Amino acid sequence: MLKDATIKVYLPAANITRARKFYEEVIGLTPKEVFAGGAFYECGGAVAFLYPTPNAGTSKASQAYWSVADIEAEVADLKARGVTFEEYAGMPMQNSIVTAGGAKTAWFKDSEGNILAVSQRL
């Protein structure tokens, strides 16, 4: 049954070398395994697979998000590492963070144009 199976996140990369540099040097992830031209990263018990594809960055929706305990600290740390956060017109943003729907969330794009986020439930 799928409810008992481990789910993994796919992260598409048009340029796997550039993408690995972003995830490893900017975000600070360590590959758990290199496989089929891509890399697996473990984050809090979940696994994301960064894989090569020409379709990277084509989704207009978020690919994944990290659930964090202190979003202000995470946003500050990521900005210090060179991450640029998205600013969405018409959304109540403070320091790149939107507070709505029972959470604080901030979105950014990886080197491949995939939309990612950090989010803290309230």
N, C-alpha and C positions, 0 to 999 in steps of 0.2 A: 504494500500500500504506500502511496506517495506520502501520506501523513507521517510515516515512519522513516522515510528516506531523507538523506541529507540534501538540502538545496544549496546550490552554489550560484554565485553571481558571475555573469559574463561581462568583461570589459573589452570592447573592440578597439583595436589599434591599427591605424593605417601604416604607421612607422613604429615597429616594435622596439627598436633601439631607443628612439626618442621617448616612447611611452614608458619603457622600463626606467629610463633616467628620471622621468617625472615621478613615478611611483616610488622609486627607491631613494633618489637623492633629494627630491623636494618634499614629498609626503612622508618619507622615512620608513617605508615598508621593506621587509626583507623577504626575498622569494623563498618559499618553502620547497618548491620544486620547479625545475625548468622542464617543459614538456611540449612537444609538437610545435616548436617555434615560439611558444608563449611561456608564461610564468604563472605559477599559483602563489597567491599571497594569503596568509591566514590573519584574520582580524577578529579578535574576540571570540574565537571558536568557529566563525564562519569562514568560508574560502571564496576568494575571487580569482577568476581565471582571466588573465590578460592574454588575448589571442590576436594574431594577425588577420586582418580583413580589410578590404578596400571600403567597406561600409561604415567605418568608424565615424562617429560624430554626426550621424544622420538623424538620430532621434531628437525630437524637440522636448522630450520628457526626461526626467531624472533617471539615470541608470542605476544608481545605488546611493545609500546614505549611511553615515556612521552615527549611531546613537551615542551621544556623549553626555557626561555628567555636568560639564561646565563649558557651555558653548562660547562664552566670551573669551575664555582662555584658549580654546581650540582655534577660534577665528584669529586671535592675536598671534598665536604660534604659526599658523599657516600663512598669514600675511607676512610675518617675519621671514618665512622660508621662500617668499616670492609668489605665493598664490594670490591671484586676483579674483575677488568675489564679484558675482553678478549683482547688478543693481536693476531692479524691476520697477518701472514707472507705475504709479498708482497703488503700490504696496507700502504699508507702514513700516519703513526700514529705519533701523538705528544701528550704526556701525556695521552695515551689511547684513543685519539680522532682522528677520520678520518674526513678530510675535502674533500668532493667530492659530485658531483651531486646537488649542491646548498644547502648543509646542513653540519653541523658538528654533528657527531654521535659517541657515545661510547656504547659498548655492555657489558653486564654482565649476569651471570647466577644466578638464585635464588637458594634456598636450595634444590630444586627438579630437577635442571638441565635445567629448562626452560630458553631460551635466551630472555632477555629483553634489552631495550635500552633507552637512553636519547638522544634527538636530538634537534638541534637548526637550524631552517631554516635561510639561509643567504639572 
